[in-house]
Amino acid sequence: MKDSILHVCCPCCRADLEVDADTGIVLSHQVKRPKKPSKDLSKAVAEIRGAEARREESFQKAFAAQKKHEGELEQKFEGLFKRQKGKPVERHVREIDLD
């Protein structure tokens, strides 16, 4: 009977199972308890403030990148506008218009 007992770890809840290989019946089920969070409040506050600083820094980087991108687009538009400013507007002639 000892040879037919399998020790298996559940992929969902990470519990240790003992299963009878012949019948497929679960003989024992031991749930692993999650780690308790640390009780040091100052560490938890420091983590939260650090996360807040990282979010603010990330936001400032994204904001600066967006401003830079807008400036580049504005420069491109101004350059193209100046280049086309003195030229007459040319209309494309379609074959159907020639009839």
Biopython code that builds the backbone (N, CA, C, O; Angstrom):
import numpy as np
from Bio.PDB.StructureBuilder import StructureBuilder

atoms = [
    (1, "MET", "N", (0.822, -1.192, 0.000)),
    (1, "MET", "CA", (0.000, 0.000, 0.000)),
    (1, "MET", "C", (0.860, 1.247, 0.000)),
    (1, "MET", "O", (0.462, 2.247, -0.598)),
    (2, "LYS", "N", (2.038, 1.241, 0.650)),
    (2, "LYS", "CA", (2.916, 2.405, 0.685)),
    (2, "LYS", "C", (3.386, 2.794, -0.706)),
    (2, "LYS", "O", (3.599, 3.976, -0.978)),
    (3, "ASP", "N", (3.552, 1.813, -1.595)),
    (3, "ASP", "CA", (4.058, 2.097, -2.932)),
    (3, "ASP", "C", (3.024, 2.809, -3.800)),
    (3, "ASP", "O", (3.381, 3.439, -4.796)),
    (4, "SER", "N", (1.774, 2.717, -3.442)),
    (4, "SER", "CA", (0.741, 3.295, -4.283)),
    (4, "SER", "C", (0.341, 4.707, -3.835)),
    (4, "SER", "O", (-0.611, 5.273, -4.372)),
    (5, "ILE", "N", (1.046, 5.273, -2.872)),
    (5, "ILE", "CA", (0.738, 6.629, -2.412)),
    (5, "ILE", "C", (1.658, 7.618, -3.135)),
    (5, "ILE", "O", (2.879, 7.461, -3.146)),
    (6, "LEU", "N", (1.047, 8.626, -3.729)),
    (6, "LEU", "CA", (1.791, 9.654, -4.446)),
    (6, "LEU", "C", (1.737, 10.955, -3.653)),
    (6, "LEU", "O", (0.694, 11.323, -3.112)),
    (7, "HIS", "N", (2.865, 11.640, -3.593)),
    (7, "HIS", "CA", (2.928, 12.964, -2.975)),
    (7, "HIS", "C", (2.955, 13.986, -4.106)),
    (7, "HIS", "O", (3.872, 14.001, -4.926)),
    (8, "VAL", "N", (1.930, 14.840, -4.135)),
    (8, "VAL", "CA", (1.741, 15.770, -5.239)),
    (8, "VAL", "C", (1.549, 17.176, -4.680)),
    (8, "VAL", "O", (0.965, 17.360, -3.612)),
    (9, "CYS", "N", (2.049, 18.163, -5.419)),
    (9, "CYS", "CA", (1.823, 19.569, -5.073)),
    (9, "CYS", "C", (0.757, 20.113, -6.023)),
    (9, "CYS", "O", (0.903, 20.033, -7.243)),
    (10, "CYS", "N", (-0.317, 20.669, -5.455)),
    (10, "CYS", "CA", (-1.414, 21.209, -6.258)),
    (10, "CYS", "C", (-0.916, 22.444, -7.014)),
    (10, "CYS", "O", (-0.356, 23.350, -6.398)),
    (11, "PRO", "N", (-1.109, 22.497, -8.342)),
    (11, "PRO", "CA", (-0.633, 23.656, -9.112)),
    (11, "PRO", "C", (-1.432, 24.935, -8.845)),
    (11, "PRO", "O", (-0.936, 26.033, -9.099)),
    (12, "CYS", "N", (-2.647, 24.809, -8.342)),
    (12, "CYS", "CA", (-3.474, 26.001, -8.102)),
    (12, "CYS", "C", (-3.177, 26.636, -6.749)),
    (12, "CYS", "O", (-2.851, 27.821, -6.669)),
    (13, "CYS", "N", (-3.293, 25.837, -5.683)),
    (13, "CYS", "CA", (-3.170, 26.412, -4.337)),
    (13, "CYS", "C", (-1.852, 26.053, -3.657)),
    (13, "CYS", "O", (-1.623, 26.466, -2.520)),
    (14, "ARG", "N", (-0.994, 25.308, -4.314)),
    (14, "ARG", "CA", (0.309, 24.903, -3.793)),
    (14, "ARG", "C", (0.200, 24.065, -2.517)),
    (14, "ARG", "O", (1.111, 24.065, -1.689)),
    (15, "ALA", "N", (-0.913, 23.354, -2.365)),
    (15, "ALA", "CA", (-1.094, 22.485, -1.207)),
    (15, "ALA", "C", (-0.399, 21.149, -1.472)),
    (15, "ALA", "O", (-0.269, 20.722, -2.619)),
    (16, "ASP", "N", (0.045, 20.494, -0.394)),
    (16, "ASP", "CA", (0.653, 19.168, -0.503)),
    (16, "ASP", "C", (-0.457, 18.123, -0.390)),
    (16, "ASP", "O", (-1.226, 18.116, 0.572)),
    (17, "LEU", "N", (-0.524, 17.246, -1.385)),
    (17, "LEU", "CA", (-1.562, 16.218, -1.420)),
    (17, "LEU", "C", (-0.919, 14.847, -1.366)),
    (17, "LEU", "O", (0.148, 14.629, -1.939)),
    (18, "GLU", "N", (-1.576, 13.918, -0.670)),
    (18, "GLU", "CA", (-1.217, 12.502, -0.723)),
    (18, "GLU", "C", (-2.363, 11.803, -1.414)),
    (18, "GLU", "O", (-3.496, 11.823, -0.932)),
    (19, "VAL", "N", (-2.068, 11.178, -2.554)),
    (19, "VAL", "CA", (-3.105, 10.559, -3.376)),
    (19, "VAL", "C", (-2.816, 9.083, -3.509)),
    (19, "VAL", "O", (-1.675, 8.684, -3.744)),
    (20, "ASP", "N", (-3.855, 8.265, -3.359)),
    (20, "ASP", "CA", (-3.734, 6.827, -3.579)),
    (20, "ASP", "C", (-3.738, 6.608, -5.083)),
    (20, "ASP", "O", (-4.719, 6.937, -5.750)),
    (21, "ALA", "N", (-2.662, 6.059, -5.625)),
    (21, "ALA", "CA", (-2.520, 5.890, -7.068)),
    (21, "ALA", "C", (-3.516, 4.885, -7.623)),
    (21, "ALA", "O", (-3.951, 5.018, -8.767)),
    (22, "ASP", "N", (-3.883, 3.891, -6.840)),
    (22, "ASP", "CA", (-4.800, 2.855, -7.341)),
    (22, "ASP", "C", (-6.227, 3.371, -7.476)),
    (22, "ASP", "O", (-6.895, 3.106, -8.475)),
    (23, "THR", "N", (-6.690, 4.103, -6.474)),
    (23, "THR", "CA", (-8.085, 4.543, -6.477)),
    (23, "THR", "C", (-8.260, 5.998, -6.908)),
    (23, "THR", "O", (-9.343, 6.386, -7.346)),
    (24, "GLY", "N", (-7.202, 6.810, -6.787)),
    (24, "GLY", "CA", (-7.297, 8.217, -7.133)),
    (24, "GLY", "C", (-7.896, 9.066, -6.025)),
    (24, "GLY", "O", (-8.251, 10.223, -6.251)),
    (25, "ILE", "N", (-8.011, 8.501, -4.827)),
    (25, "ILE", "CA", (-8.591, 9.219, -3.697)),
    (25, "ILE", "C", (-7.504, 10.033, -3.002)),
    (25, "ILE", "O", (-6.379, 9.565, -2.829)),
    (26, "VAL", "N", (-7.853, 11.260, -2.606)),
    (26, "VAL", "CA", (-6.935, 12.116, -1.864)),
    (26, "VAL", "C", (-6.964, 11.661, -0.407)),
    (26, "VAL", "O", (-8.012, 11.683, 0.239)),
    (27, "LEU", "N", (-5.802, 11.247, 0.101)),
    (27, "LEU", "CA", (-5.724, 10.758, 1.471)),
    (27, "LEU", "C", (-5.484, 11.884, 2.465)),
    (27, "LEU", "O", (-6.049, 11.873, 3.558)),
    (28, "SER", "N", (-4.650, 12.858, 2.097)),
    (28, "SER", "CA", (-4.433, 14.003, 2.983)),
    (28, "SER", "C", (-4.205, 15.254, 2.141)),
    (28, "SER", "O", (-3.754, 15.198, 0.997)),
    (29, "HIS", "N", (-4.538, 16.385, 2.761)),
    (29, "HIS", "CA", (-4.459, 17.672, 2.085)),
    (29, "HIS", "C", (-3.917, 18.672, 3.094)),
    (29, "HIS", "O", (-4.573, 18.966, 4.093)),
    (30, "GLN", "N", (-2.714, 19.201, 2.838)),
    (30, "GLN", "CA", (-2.110, 20.172, 3.750)),
    (30, "GLN", "C", (-1.861, 21.470, 2.987)),
    (30, "GLN", "O", (-1.060, 21.532, 2.055)),
    (31, "VAL", "N", (-2.581, 22.503, 3.421)),
    (31, "VAL", "CA", (-2.477, 23.805, 2.763)),
    (31, "VAL", "C", (-1.280, 24.551, 3.325)),
    (31, "VAL", "O", (-1.081, 24.613, 4.538)),
    (32, "LYS", "N", (-0.487, 25.116, 2.427)),
    (32, "LYS", "CA", (0.638, 25.943, 2.872)),
    (32, "LYS", "C", (0.097, 27.321, 3.190)),
    (32, "LYS", "O", (-0.585, 27.933, 2.368)),
    (33, "ARG", "N", (0.393, 27.797, 4.351)),
    (33, "ARG", "CA", (-0.072, 29.112, 4.781)),
    (33, "ARG", "C", (0.815, 30.187, 4.161)),
    (33, "ARG", "O", (2.036, 30.033, 4.121)),
    (34, "PRO", "N", (0.214, 31.273, 3.676)),
    (34, "PRO", "CA", (1.030, 32.364, 3.120)),
    (34, "PRO", "C", (1.825, 33.044, 4.228)),
    (34, "PRO", "O", (1.461, 32.990, 5.403)),
    (35, "LYS", "N", (2.916, 33.682, 3.825)),
    (35, "LYS", "CA", (3.740, 34.401, 4.785)),
    (35, "LYS", "C", (2.944, 35.563, 5.365)),
    (35, "LYS", "O", (2.175, 36.226, 4.669)),
    (36, "LYS", "N", (3.147, 35.786, 6.635)),
    (36, "LYS", "CA", (2.496, 36.920, 7.273)),
    (36, "LYS", "C", (3.253, 38.186, 6.891)),
    (36, "LYS", "O", (4.481, 38.179, 6.810)),
    (37, "PRO", "N", (2.532, 39.254, 6.662)),
    (37, "PRO", "CA", (3.214, 40.504, 6.327)),
    (37, "PRO", "C", (4.028, 40.996, 7.518)),
    (37, "PRO", "O", (3.720, 40.704, 8.673)),
    (38, "SER", "N", (5.063, 41.743, 7.205)),
    (38, "SER", "CA", (5.891, 42.270, 8.279)),
    (38, "SER", "C", (5.095, 43.279, 9.095)),
    (38, "SER", "O", (4.257, 44.004, 8.561)),
    (39, "LYS", "N", (5.362, 43.315, 10.368)),
    (39, "LYS", "CA", (4.607, 44.196, 11.250)),
    (39, "LYS", "C", (5.304, 45.533, 11.449)),
    (39, "LYS", "O", (4.867, 46.345, 12.265)),
    (40, "ASP", "N", (6.374, 45.767, 10.718)),
    (40, "ASP", "CA", (7.098, 47.020, 10.861)),
    (40, "ASP", "C", (6.398, 48.083, 10.008)),
    (40, "ASP", "O", (6.493, 48.071, 8.781)),
    (41, "LEU", "N", (5.716, 48.974, 10.660)),
    (41, "LEU", "CA", (4.929, 49.984, 9.973)),
    (41, "LEU", "C", (5.817, 50.994, 9.244)),
    (41, "LEU", "O", (5.437, 51.500, 8.188)),
    (42, "SER", "N", (6.974, 51.286, 9.787)),
    (42, "SER", "CA", (7.852, 52.267, 9.142)),
    (42, "SER", "C", (8.353, 51.751, 7.786)),
    (42, "SER", "O", (8.508, 52.530, 6.845)),
    (43, "LYS", "N", (8.606, 50.446, 7.686)),
    (43, "LYS", "CA", (9.028, 49.875, 6.395)),
    (43, "LYS", "C", (7.894, 49.960, 5.381)),
    (43, "LYS", "O", (8.120, 50.276, 4.212)),
    (44, "ALA", "N", (6.675, 49.679, 5.830)),
    (44, "ALA", "CA", (5.534, 49.739, 4.919)),
    (44, "ALA", "C", (5.318, 51.165, 4.416)),
    (44, "ALA", "O", (5.040, 51.371, 3.235)),
    (45, "VAL", "N", (5.443, 52.144, 5.301)),
    (45, "VAL", "CA", (5.277, 53.546, 4.904)),
    (45, "VAL", "C", (6.379, 53.957, 3.934)),
    (45, "VAL", "O", (6.122, 54.675, 2.968)),
    (46, "ALA", "N", (7.606, 53.503, 4.191)),
    (46, "ALA", "CA", (8.722, 53.824, 3.298)),
    (46, "ALA", "C", (8.494, 53.233, 1.908)),
    (46, "ALA", "O", (8.803, 53.875, 0.904)),
    (47, "GLU", "N", (7.954, 52.011, 1.843)),
    (47, "GLU", "CA", (7.658, 51.396, 0.544)),
    (47, "GLU", "C", (6.599, 52.187, -0.208)),
    (47, "GLU", "O", (6.711, 52.394, -1.417)),
    (48, "ILE", "N", (5.577, 52.624, 0.505)),
    (48, "ILE", "CA", (4.505, 53.383, -0.146)),
    (48, "ILE", "C", (5.027, 54.714, -0.656)),
    (48, "ILE", "O", (4.710, 55.118, -1.775)),
    (49, "ARG", "N", (5.819, 55.393, 0.149)),
    (49, "ARG", "CA", (6.376, 56.682, -0.289)),
    (49, "ARG", "C", (7.348, 56.495, -1.446)),
    (49, "ARG", "O", (7.400, 57.321, -2.357)),
    (50, "GLY", "N", (8.120, 55.409, -1.411)),
    (50, "GLY", "CA", (9.025, 55.121, -2.525)),
    (50, "GLY", "C", (8.259, 54.862, -3.801)),
    (50, "GLY", "O", (8.656, 55.313, -4.875)),
    (51, "ALA", "N", (7.155, 54.133, -3.686)),
    (51, "ALA", "CA", (6.329, 53.863, -4.859)),
    (51, "ALA", "C", (5.719, 55.157, -5.381)),
    (51, "ALA", "O", (5.615, 55.352, -6.592)),
    (52, "GLU", "N", (5.316, 56.038, -4.475)),
    (52, "GLU", "CA", (4.750, 57.327, -4.877)),
    (52, "GLU", "C", (5.788, 58.153, -5.637)),
    (52, "GLU", "O", (5.472, 58.780, -6.648)),
    (53, "ALA", "N", (7.015, 58.147, -5.148)),
    (53, "ALA", "CA", (8.083, 58.901, -5.812)),
    (53, "ALA", "C", (8.377, 58.319, -7.199)),
    (53, "ALA", "O", (8.608, 59.064, -8.152)),
    (54, "ARG", "N", (8.367, 56.988, -7.307)),
    (54, "ARG", "CA", (8.619, 56.348, -8.608)),
    (54, "ARG", "C", (7.500, 56.676, -9.598)),
    (54, "ARG", "O", (7.764, 56.906, -10.778)),
    (55, "ARG", "N", (6.249, 56.697, -9.122)),
    (55, "ARG", "CA", (5.134, 57.057, -10.009)),
    (55, "ARG", "C", (5.255, 58.499, -10.482)),
    (55, "ARG", "O", (5.029, 58.794, -11.656)),
    (56, "GLU", "N", (5.609, 59.387, -9.579)),
    (56, "GLU", "CA", (5.756, 60.801, -9.939)),
    (56, "GLU", "C", (6.885, 60.986, -10.947)),
    (56, "GLU", "O", (6.751, 61.749, -11.904)),
    (57, "GLU", "N", (7.993, 60.289, -10.729)),
    (57, "GLU", "CA", (9.130, 60.384, -11.649)),
    (57, "GLU", "C", (8.754, 59.853, -13.028)),
    (57, "GLU", "O", (9.111, 60.447, -14.045)),
    (58, "SER", "N", (8.035, 58.736, -13.059)),
    (58, "SER", "CA", (7.593, 58.161, -14.329)),
    (58, "SER", "C", (6.648, 59.110, -15.053)),
    (58, "SER", "O", (6.731, 59.274, -16.270)),
    (59, "PHE", "N", (5.747, 59.735, -14.294)),
    (59, "PHE", "CA", (4.822, 60.690, -14.898)),
    (59, "PHE", "C", (5.566, 61.887, -15.478)),
    (59, "PHE", "O", (5.257, 62.336, -16.582)),
    (60, "GLN", "N", (6.542, 62.404, -14.742)),
    (60, "GLN", "CA", (7.296, 63.566, -15.223)),
    (60, "GLN", "C", (8.072, 63.226, -16.492)),
    (60, "GLN", "O", (8.159, 64.052, -17.401)),
    (61, "LYS", "N", (8.638, 62.018, -16.566)),
    (61, "LYS", "CA", (9.355, 61.600, -17.775)),
    (61, "LYS", "C", (8.404, 61.522, -18.964)),
    (61, "LYS", "O", (8.731, 61.991, -20.055)),
    (62, "ALA", "N", (7.234, 60.934, -18.758)),
    (62, "ALA", "CA", (6.264, 60.807, -19.843)),
    (62, "ALA", "C", (5.755, 62.179, -20.273)),
    (62, "ALA", "O", (5.560, 62.425, -21.463)),
    (63, "PHE", "N", (5.542, 63.071, -19.310)),
    (63, "PHE", "CA", (5.072, 64.424, -19.614)),
    (63, "PHE", "C", (6.115, 65.181, -20.436)),
    (63, "PHE", "O", (5.770, 65.851, -21.409)),
    (64, "ALA", "N", (7.399, 65.077, -20.046)),
    (64, "ALA", "CA", (8.473, 65.752, -20.780)),
    (64, "ALA", "C", (8.605, 65.178, -22.193)),
    (64, "ALA", "O", (8.828, 65.924, -23.147)),
    (65, "ALA", "N", (8.470, 63.862, -22.330)),
    (65, "ALA", "CA", (8.556, 63.242, -23.651)),
    (65, "ALA", "C", (7.414, 63.716, -24.548)),
    (65, "ALA", "O", (7.612, 63.946, -25.741)),
    (66, "GLN", "N", (6.228, 63.860, -23.975)),
    (66, "GLN", "CA", (5.080, 64.330, -24.753)),
    (66, "GLN", "C", (5.277, 65.770, -25.195)),
    (66, "GLN", "O", (4.977, 66.116, -26.337)),
    (67, "LYS", "N", (5.778, 66.610, -24.302)),
    (67, "LYS", "CA", (6.041, 68.008, -24.659)),
    (67, "LYS", "C", (7.080, 68.096, -25.773)),
    (67, "LYS", "O", (6.932, 68.881, -26.710)),
    (68, "LYS", "N", (8.132, 67.285, -25.665)),
    (68, "LYS", "CA", (9.181, 67.274, -26.686)),
    (68, "LYS", "C", (8.603, 66.840, -28.031)),
    (68, "LYS", "O", (8.923, 67.423, -29.067)),
    (69, "HIS", "N", (7.756, 65.820, -28.010)),
    (69, "HIS", "CA", (7.137, 65.318, -29.231)),
    (69, "HIS", "C", (6.246, 66.386, -29.859)),
    (69, "HIS", "O", (6.254, 66.568, -31.076)),
    (70, "GLU", "N", (5.476, 67.095, -29.027)),
    (70, "GLU", "CA", (4.623, 68.164, -29.545)),
    (70, "GLU", "C", (5.465, 69.277, -30.179)),
    (70, "GLU", "O", (5.096, 69.825, -31.218)),
    (71, "GLY", "N", (6.590, 69.605, -29.552)),
    (71, "GLY", "CA", (7.478, 70.632, -30.109)),
    (71, "GLY", "C", (8.046, 70.217, -31.455)),
    (71, "GLY", "O", (8.127, 71.029, -32.377)),
    (72, "GLU", "N", (8.439, 68.955, -31.570)),
    (72, "GLU", "CA", (8.975, 68.464, -32.834)),
    (72, "GLU", "C", (7.912, 68.511, -33.937)),
    (72, "GLU", "O", (8.203, 68.902, -35.067)),
    (73, "LEU", "N", (6.690, 68.116, -33.605)),
    (73, "LEU", "CA", (5.616, 68.168, -34.598)),
    (73, "LEU", "C", (5.315, 69.604, -35.016)),
    (73, "LEU", "O", (5.055, 69.872, -36.189)),
    (74, "GLU", "N", (5.351, 70.529, -34.052)),
    (74, "GLU", "CA", (5.108, 71.943, -34.355)),
    (74, "GLU", "C", (6.186, 72.483, -35.297)),
    (74, "GLU", "O", (5.883, 73.234, -36.224)),
    (75, "GLN", "N", (7.450, 72.098, -35.058)),
    (75, "GLN", "CA", (8.541, 72.542, -35.927)),
    (75, "GLN", "C", (8.372, 71.986, -37.339)),
    (75, "GLN", "O", (8.582, 72.706, -38.315)),
    (76, "LYS", "N", (7.997, 70.721, -37.453)),
    (76, "LYS", "CA", (7.785, 70.130, -38.770)),
    (76, "LYS", "C", (6.658, 70.837, -39.510)),
    (76, "LYS", "O", (6.763, 71.114, -40.704)),
    (77, "PHE", "N", (5.579, 71.125, -38.788)),
    (77, "PHE", "CA", (4.451, 71.807, -39.408)),
    (77, "PHE", "C", (4.852, 73.193, -39.889)),
    (77, "PHE", "O", (4.515, 73.582, -41.007)),
    (78, "GLU", "N", (5.563, 73.935, -39.061)),
    (78, "GLU", "CA", (6.004, 75.286, -39.435)),
    (78, "GLU", "C", (6.908, 75.237, -40.656)),
    (78, "GLU", "O", (6.787, 76.074, -41.551)),
    (79, "GLY", "N", (7.810, 74.266, -40.703)),
    (79, "GLY", "CA", (8.704, 74.137, -41.854)),
    (79, "GLY", "C", (7.944, 73.848, -43.127)),
    (79, "GLY", "O", (8.211, 74.457, -44.163)),
    (80, "LEU", "N", (6.992, 72.916, -43.063)),
    (80, "LEU", "CA", (6.202, 72.593, -44.248)),
    (80, "LEU", "C", (5.299, 73.755, -44.638)),
    (80, "LEU", "O", (5.084, 73.995, -45.826)),
    (81, "PHE", "N", (4.775, 74.471, -43.669)),
    (81, "PHE", "CA", (3.910, 75.618, -43.948)),
    (81, "PHE", "C", (4.683, 76.717, -44.654)),
    (81, "PHE", "O", (4.185, 77.305, -45.614)),
    (82, "LYS", "N", (5.901, 77.003, -44.188)),
    (82, "LYS", "CA", (6.728, 78.039, -44.818)),
    (82, "LYS", "C", (7.095, 77.656, -46.248)),
    (82, "LYS", "O", (7.132, 78.508, -47.136)),
    (83, "ARG", "N", (7.364, 76.377, -46.462)),
    (83, "ARG", "CA", (7.754, 75.911, -47.780)),
    (83, "ARG", "C", (6.586, 76.025, -48.766)),
    (83, "ARG", "O", (6.813, 76.311, -49.941)),
    (84, "GLN", "N", (5.375, 75.816, -48.331)),
    (84, "GLN", "CA", (4.216, 75.850, -49.213)),
    (84, "GLN", "C", (3.541, 77.214, -49.288)),
    (84, "GLN", "O", (2.643, 77.407, -50.108)),
    (85, "LYS", "N", (3.951, 78.160, -48.454)),
    (85, "LYS", "CA", (3.254, 79.440, -48.311)),
    (85, "LYS", "C", (3.169, 80.222, -49.626)),
    (85, "LYS", "O", (2.095, 80.736, -49.937)),
    (86, "GLY", "N", (4.217, 80.336, -50.393)),
    (86, "GLY", "CA", (4.213, 81.157, -51.608)),
    (86, "GLY", "C", (3.768, 80.413, -52.844)),
    (86, "GLY", "O", (3.552, 81.051, -53.874)),
    (87, "LYS", "N", (3.619, 79.114, -52.806)),
    (87, "LYS", "CA", (3.274, 78.334, -53.995)),
    (87, "LYS", "C", (1.767, 78.364, -54.231)),
    (87, "LYS", "O", (0.979, 78.382, -53.285)),
    (88, "PRO", "N", (1.380, 78.371, -55.494)),
    (88, "PRO", "CA", (-0.065, 78.311, -55.790)),
    (88, "PRO", "C", (-0.597, 76.898, -55.526)),
    (88, "PRO", "O", (0.142, 75.914, -55.559)),
    (89, "VAL", "N", (-1.876, 76.839, -55.270)),
    (89, "VAL", "CA", (-2.510, 75.544, -55.012)),
    (89, "VAL", "C", (-2.740, 74.847, -56.336)),
    (89, "VAL", "O", (-3.355, 75.403, -57.246)),
    (90, "GLU", "N", (-2.242, 73.626, -56.439)),
    (90, "GLU", "CA", (-2.405, 72.848, -57.663)),
    (90, "GLU", "C", (-3.494, 71.810, -57.437)),
    (90, "GLU", "O", (-3.488, 71.067, -56.456)),
    (91, "ARG", "N", (-4.418, 71.787, -58.370)),
    (91, "ARG", "CA", (-5.481, 70.802, -58.263)),
    (91, "ARG", "C", (-5.146, 69.631, -59.162)),
    (91, "ARG", "O", (-4.691, 69.817, -60.291)),
    (92, "HIS", "N", (-5.362, 68.465, -58.680)),
    (92, "HIS", "CA", (-5.126, 67.258, -59.454)),
    (92, "HIS", "C", (-6.243, 67.102, -60.485)),
    (92, "HIS", "O", (-7.422, 67.205, -60.148)),
    (93, "VAL", "N", (-5.870, 66.855, -61.739)),
    (93, "VAL", "CA", (-6.854, 66.688, -62.803)),
    (93, "VAL", "C", (-7.149, 65.203, -62.930)),
    (93, "VAL", "O", (-6.257, 64.388, -63.168)),
    (94, "ARG", "N", (-8.423, 64.875, -62.764)),
    (94, "ARG", "CA", (-8.851, 63.492, -62.902)),
    (94, "ARG", "C", (-9.300, 63.241, -64.338)),
    (94, "ARG", "O", (-9.690, 64.169, -65.046)),
    (95, "GLU", "N", (-9.243, 62.003, -64.752)),
    (95, "GLU", "CA", (-9.639, 61.652, -66.116)),
    (95, "GLU", "C", (-11.101, 61.959, -66.368)),
    (95, "GLU", "O", (-11.484, 62.313, -67.483)),
    (96, "ILE", "N", (-11.907, 61.826, -65.351)),
    (96, "ILE", "CA", (-13.334, 62.084, -65.520)),
    (96, "ILE", "C", (-13.600, 63.566, -65.752)),
    (96, "ILE", "O", (-14.600, 63.915, -66.379)),
    (97, "ASP", "N", (-12.730, 64.445, -65.265)),
    (97, "ASP", "CA", (-12.898, 65.885, -65.443)),
    (97, "ASP", "C", (-12.591, 66.324, -66.869)),
    (97, "ASP", "O", (-12.996, 67.418, -67.263)),
    (98, "LEU", "N", (-11.896, 65.517, -67.652)),
    (98, "LEU", "CA", (-11.515, 65.882, -68.996)),
    (98, "LEU", "C", (-12.653, 65.716, -70.003)),
    (98, "LEU", "O", (-12.539, 66.195, -71.131)),
    (99, "ASP", "N", (-13.711, 65.073, -69.637)),
    (99, "ASP", "CA", (-14.833, 64.859, -70.559)),
    (99, "ASP", "C", (-15.632, 66.093, -70.795)),
    (99, "ASP", "O", (-16.605, 66.064, -71.548)),
]
sb = StructureBuilder()
sb.init_structure("model")
sb.init_model(0)
sb.init_chain("A")
sb.init_seg("    ")
for serial, (resi, resn, name, xyz) in enumerate(atoms, 1):
    if name == "N":
        sb.init_residue(resn, " ", resi, " ")
    sb.init_atom(name, np.array(xyz, "f"), 0.0, 1.0, " ", f" {name:<3s}", serial, name[0])
structure = sb.get_structure()
